[in-house]
Amino acid sequence: MNIEEKDIIRLAQRGDSKALALLLKEHYSFLYKYLLKITLHAQTAEDLTQETMIRCMEKIRLYNGKSKFSSWLITIATNLYMDQLRRQKRERTWNNQEITDARSLSWQFAHEKDGWTDLMEALSLLSREMRIPIILKHYYGYSYEEIGRMMDVPIGTVKSRIHNGLQQMRKEMRMDEEEAK
């Protein structure tokens, strides 16, 4: 690190927004190229670069100068990427568990003669975002407003999810009927 960069970093740490902007501008391309190499995906690299820059702005005062500034940025970026991978893995695991649970429930209903209906099968194929408001509205009778509050989404989003989910279910059930013929 040269003297000039050290000075710019000190100014940025003291709240000089122009110094911080200059510092980020100087390292943006380097960081993006690094992330592109490790993610192999341009949009992911771009998103992570932006997120790293935001994190840098929030934590610039924590930079202690023991390593190169670019190394500090790479550490932040790598940690953000690893966190993203862990989140994606948890989501995949959760989604796979949800599918397994739906199959198990289907088998249980079929063998208990409680009737895992075609409707339940179609519901199991919907995303949670669509399935939950449909169940709340049509099985439990909640209003759009109540569902919006429960799910912390606008009423229009609730209506849209219910409408699109029902359309998807109807399509799925028609396809099943055609296959049965």
C-alpha atoms as one frame of an Amber mdcrd trajectory, in Angstrom:
protein
   0.000   0.000   0.000   1.426   3.347  -0.952   1.331   6.497   1.181  -1.430
   8.018  -0.927  -3.809   5.106  -0.334  -3.075   5.196   3.422  -3.998   8.864
   3.473  -7.185   8.277   1.517  -8.143   5.461   3.903  -7.545   7.689   6.953
  -9.722  10.425   5.442 -12.448   7.902   4.639 -12.304   6.550   8.192 -12.825
  10.090   9.483 -16.000  10.444   7.428 -14.701  12.071   4.227 -17.236  10.831
   1.675 -15.128  11.909  -1.314 -12.172   9.894  -0.040 -14.415   6.887   0.532
 -15.909   7.210  -2.956 -12.428   7.406  -4.478 -11.277   4.368  -2.510 -14.269
   2.293  -3.587 -13.955   3.427  -7.200 -10.297   2.390  -7.281 -11.079  -1.114
  -6.004 -14.434  -1.810  -7.666 -13.137  -3.400 -10.866 -10.547  -5.479  -9.028
 -13.166  -6.782  -6.607 -15.712  -7.509  -9.351 -13.145  -9.515 -11.362 -12.216
 -11.501  -8.259 -15.868 -12.303  -7.523 -16.520 -13.183 -11.143 -13.734 -15.756
 -10.959 -15.025 -17.390  -7.791 -18.755 -17.274  -8.578 -18.541 -17.874 -12.341
 -21.743 -15.857 -12.620 -21.790 -12.196 -13.700 -24.973 -11.146 -11.871 -23.923
 -12.846  -8.643 -20.503 -11.199  -8.882 -22.111  -7.809  -9.471 -24.511  -8.236
  -6.534 -21.730  -9.362  -4.213 -19.479  -6.501  -5.329 -22.237  -4.031  -4.470
 -22.877  -5.726  -1.139 -19.146  -5.694  -0.345 -18.939  -1.996  -1.124 -21.870
  -1.313   1.183 -20.271  -3.382   3.930 -17.014  -1.483   3.404 -18.816   1.848
   3.804 -20.417   0.611   7.019 -17.207  -0.842   8.478 -14.395   1.344   7.087
 -13.519   2.455  10.618 -12.696  -1.172  11.494  -9.962  -1.445   8.860  -6.707
  -1.543  10.840  -4.078  -1.413   8.081  -2.442  -4.734   9.019  -3.206  -6.093
   5.549  -3.615  -4.472   2.159  -6.932  -2.700   1.727  -7.678  -4.924  -1.269
  -7.114  -8.004   0.928  -9.561  -6.620   3.470 -12.160  -6.162   0.703 -11.542
  -9.687  -0.589 -12.066 -11.043   2.918 -15.399  -9.249   3.180 -16.447 -10.394
  -0.301 -15.436 -13.998   0.314 -17.319 -14.095   3.603 -20.428 -12.651   1.943
 -20.200 -15.257  -0.817 -19.746 -18.124   1.653 -22.734 -16.848   3.674 -24.787
 -16.779   0.478 -23.799 -20.368  -0.349 -24.734 -21.512   3.165 -28.124 -19.753
   2.890 -28.781 -21.371  -0.487 -27.854 -24.786   0.898 -30.229 -24.323   3.856
 -33.002 -23.237   1.484 -32.442 -26.257  -0.754 -32.454 -28.555   2.261 -35.625
 -26.958   3.563 -37.328 -27.176   0.148 -36.279 -30.817  -0.251 -37.617 -31.568
   3.223 -40.883 -29.878   2.327 -41.211 -32.074  -0.784 -40.391 -35.203   1.229
 -42.933 -34.214   3.886 -45.619 -33.655   1.240 -44.949 -37.094  -0.269 -45.048
 -38.704   3.163 -48.292 -36.945   3.998 -49.735 -38.020   0.652 -48.844 -41.635
   1.368 -50.256 -41.373   4.905 -53.566 -39.942   3.700 -53.835 -42.542   0.947
 -53.336 -45.391   3.411 -55.553 -43.947   6.118 -58.303 -43.339   3.570 -58.525
 -39.702   4.686 -58.214 -38.811   1.043 -55.102 -37.021  -0.101 -57.056 -35.380
  -2.818 -55.953 -34.068  -6.154 -56.485 -30.654  -4.607 -53.946 -31.376  -1.865
 -51.533 -32.679  -4.497 -51.925 -29.471  -6.505 -51.413 -27.400  -3.338 -48.212
 -29.296  -2.548 -46.767 -28.241  -5.915 -47.179 -24.516  -5.209 -44.483 -22.321
  -3.714 -44.984 -21.394  -0.050 -45.642 -17.800  -1.118 -48.730 -18.958  -3.030
 -49.797 -21.944  -0.932 -50.000 -20.160   2.432 -52.404 -17.362   1.392 -54.617
 -19.828  -0.510 -54.912 -22.071   2.544 -55.515 -19.103   4.853 -58.203 -17.710
   2.537 -59.992 -20.812   1.300 -59.521 -23.287   4.160 -59.633 -20.937   7.133
 -61.632 -18.005   5.754 -59.275 -15.150   6.596 -59.747 -11.869   4.745 -57.144
 -10.503   2.358 -56.336  -7.816   4.921 -55.775 -10.373   7.697 -53.583 -12.505
   5.446 -51.580  -9.436   4.451 -50.936  -8.644   8.108 -50.028 -12.263   8.915
 -47.586 -12.493   6.027 -46.423  -8.880   6.231 -47.224  -8.196   2.564 -49.569
  -5.703   0.869 -53.166  -6.760   0.179 -52.514  -6.540  -3.570 -49.693  -9.055
  -3.208 -51.987 -11.410  -1.282 -54.654 -11.156  -3.986 -52.077 -11.682  -6.731
 -50.556 -14.735  -5.022 -53.966 -16.291  -4.463 -55.053 -15.613  -8.030 -51.826
 -16.911  -9.581 -51.729 -19.910  -7.254 -55.294 -20.887  -8.086 -54.550 -20.528
 -11.796 -51.519 -22.784 -11.409 -53.561 -25.343  -9.437 -56.329 -25.375 -12.062
 -53.751 -25.909 -14.784 -52.134 -28.754 -12.822 -55.474 -30.412 -12.150 -56.488
 -30.137 -15.844 -53.196 -31.754 -16.840 -53.850 -34.594 -14.362 -57.354 -35.089
 -15.756 -56.007 -35.260 -19.314 -53.369 -37.811 -18.277 -56.036 -39.956 -16.593
 -58.077 -40.181 -19.813
